[in-house]
């Protein structure tokens, strides 16, 4: 039985999503402008002291950051979750005595499902998978932005080898590093009714899983591509070339755009191989793609997709 939302609840949910979108797009830029502006005012010592602190603290993001339960449990994230709504679906147990690399698909426009499911605690990950700590990995460049980096470190980490290696080898057991495998390239293929994932040439996460003996877990967010309608530019067109140029410079792609369920699949047991061969990487990469495809086809009908709907892996 569903409870009808009040106008006040709907308004709060809309504002919660709006603040997240605006933060995603503008908060980093605003922080840079603010700190530079302060340098030319009587408050210049604040900026100076912060930049000195930032240099001294430069490597903290790659050493686990400063995970803050307070921020991850903000009430605003519950309203954000309810707006869509987003639901975390458990398909099997995750052993808290192991470490994991969760591959999240698809990227979508802003990876809203990944953020709310793993970057906050609003979907109840700790209750669904007791003893396992999720950490969403995002663009490493974002942690170079003054002030903004402090906000990000409350629950996110850079998607760099140093950062991931720390979480998988120096932070005990029960760590689940969440990587949006397709990245910016996959975001350009995001559109309602289309389920395309960029995985075939993405093998770095498999190599890292082998190096640290972390089990691989496919994750598929049904509805991620339905959240926004973007304009898809054909390959070779001026619009697509400008998007690709922006992606190359900035690390993410700008998109024009006018109920998500995140399903966590079964883990693929991975041995620890300090120097895995290409054949070993290819073997586990193939197992991962097969598991991802199985997860998609097993649950697609539950989320309104027709039985003949395909998952395109490119």
N, C-alpha and C positions, 0 to 999 in steps of 0.2 A: 504494500500500500504506500503510495507516494503522498507526501504532504505538500500542499500548494504553498509556494513561497509568497511572503508578504512583499509589498512594494519596497519596504525598507530593506529587506533582505536582498532583493534583486538589485537595488541601488548600491548597497555595500559590496556585493559581489562584482558588479560592473566596475566600481571604483578600484577594487583590489586588483583586477586584471589590468585596468588602465595604468595604475602606478607601476606594475611590473613591465608592461610594454614600454612606457616612457623611460623607466630605469634602464631597460635593455638597450634602448636607442640613444638616450641622451645623458644619462647620469655620469658616465665616464668622461664625456666631453665637458660637461658642466664642472666636474672636479678639476680638470686640467685648467679650464678658464679661471676658476676661482683661485687656485693656488698661484697662477701667474699674476692675476690681478692684485692679489695681496702683496706681492713682491714690490709693487709700485705705490703702496700706501703706508701709513704709519704702522700697520700691522705686519710689516715685512718680516720681523723676527719669527712670527708664527710659521710662515712658509719656510724660512731658512732652517729653523729647528726641525720642522717636519722632514724636509729633504735630507738633512743629516741623518735623522732617524731612519728614513727610508733606505738610504745607502747601507747603514749598519744592519738593517733588517732584510736586506735584499733577498736572501736565500730562504727565508722562512716559508714562503708559499710552497717551495719544493721539499720542505721538511714536514709536511703535514698541515701547514698553516696554523690557524688558531680556531679550531672547531668550537662553535658556540651553540650549545643546545638552546639557549634563550632565543637566538635569531631563528634557528630552524623551527622553533615552536611558536613563532609569531601567529597570532589569531588571523592576521590578514591572509596567511597561506591557506587556512581552512576555507575562507570565503573564495579564494582563488580556485581551489579544488572544486568547490560546489558549483561554481559558475558553469563549468562544462557539462557534467562533472567528470572528474578523473578518478579512476578506480584502479587499485593495484591488485592484480590477479596472481595468485600462487598456484603453480601447477605441480610443484614438488618441493621437498625440503632442501635447505642449504645447510650443510654441516658447519657449525661455528668454529670448528677446529681446522678449517681450511681457509685459504684465500681465493678470491675469485676475480675474474675480469668479465664484467657484464657488457656485452655489445648491444647498444641500443639502436633500434631501427623503427621507423625511418626518422631522418633528421627533422622533416617538416620545415616550417618557416622559422620558428623560434625554439623548437624542441621544448615546448611547454610541458608535455608529458614527462620528459626526462627531468626537468627542473622540479616540478611539483612532487614527483614520485621519489626522487633520490636526492635532490638538493635541499629538500625540506623534510620534516617528519609528519606532514599533514595526512599522508596516505597510510600511516601506520606501519612503515617498513619494519621497525623494531619489534612490533607485535606479530607481524606476519612471519618474519624470519628472525627469531630470537638469537641474540649473540652475534649477529652479523651487522657490520657498520658500513653503510653505503657512502661513497664519496664520488660525486659527479665531477669528471674532468672536463675543463673548458679551455678555450684559447689561452696559451701561456702569455701572450702579449697583454691581456687584460690586467695581469698582475703587475704590470709596469706603470699603471695609471695611479697617480697619487690619490690617497683617501679611498678611492673606489676599491683598491686592492684589499683594504681592511675589511670592507663589507663582504667581498667575495670569499675571503679566507675563513669566514664564519662556517662555511660548509662545503666549499668547492676547492678544487686543486687544479694546477696547470696540467694540461695534457702533454707533458714532456717526459722523456725517459727517466730523468733524474727524480722527478716527482713520483711517478708511478713505481719506480724501483724502491723508493723509500717506503711507500705504503705496503708494498708486497714483500719486503724483506726486513724492515726495521720497526715495524709497528705491531708485531705480534700476529695472531691469527684472527680470523673472522672479519677480514677486510674485503669489501666488494667495491672495486674500482669500476665506475660506469663510464664507458667511452662511447660517444656517438660516432660510430665507425665511418659512416658515409660523409660526414663533414659538410663543408660548404658546397661541394660538388653535388651532393644528394639533395640539398635544399632547392637547387634549381629545377629539380624534377618533381617537386612537391605540388600536388594538385588534387582536388577531390576526385575520387573514383580511380585514382592511379596509385599503385603500390610498387614502387621501384626502389631498390636499395643498391647502393654502390659498395660492393664487397670484394669482387673477384680479384682486384689488384691491391687490396688493402690487407697486408699480411703482417705488418709490424706488431699488431696486438697479439697475434698468435705466437710470434717469436718471443715476445716478452712473457707470455703465459708459460712457455716452455722453459725459459731461462729461470723463472722463479717458481715453477711448479704450481701455478695458479690455474684452477679449473676454469674452463670457458663456459659462459652461460649466455645463450641468445635471449634477447628481450625484444618483443614487438609491441608497439603501441598502436592499437587499432583506433583509428579516428584522428591520429596526429595530422595526416594530410587533409583531413576534412575541415580543419579549424579555420583556414584562410583560403580564399580564392586568389591566386596570383596570376599575373600575365606570364605565359610561357613563351619566351622568344625562341624562334627556330635556330638550330645550329648554323653558325656562319653569318647570322644577321647582325646588324649594327648594335641592337639592344643586347644581344647575347655576348658580343665581343666586349662591350662596355662592362657588363656584369662580370665576365671572366677577368678583365683587367682589374676591376675593383677587388675581386676575390684574391687575386695574386698579390696585390699591395696590402690589403687590410686583413686577409685571412678568413673573411666571411663574405657572403654574397648579398647584395641588396635585392630585395624582392618587392614587386608591386602586388598588392593584394587587397581586395576590397574587405559528442561524448566520447571522450577518450578513455580507453582501458589499456593499461600497461600490463602485458602478460609476461611473466618471468618463466622461462623454459627450464628444462632439466640440464644440470651441469654436465659438461663433457670432461671426464677425468683426464688430466694432463700430467705426464711425468716431468720431473725436474731434470732438464738437460742444459747445462751451462753454456754449451756451444752447439745448439741444434743445427743439423744439416738442412739444406734446402728441401730435401725429400721429406724430412720429418715435419718441417713447417708446412709444406704443401699437404701432407697427410692430415694434420689436425685442422688446417684451414678448410679442407674439403669436408671433414666431419662437422665443422662449425656451420658451413653453408647448408649442409643436409639437415642439421638440427634446426636451423632457422626456418628453412622451408617447411619442415614438418610442423613446427610450432604454428606457423602462419596458417597452413591448410587445416590443422586440427581445430583451430579456434575461430577461423574466419566466419563460419556460419553463425556462431554465437553472437557475432557483432554485426549481423545484418548483411554480410557479403554473400553473393550467390556462390553455389558450390563450384561453378566453373571459373570463378575469378582466380587469376594467376598472380603469383609474386614474381616480378621481374628482377633477377639478380644480374647486375652488370658490373 
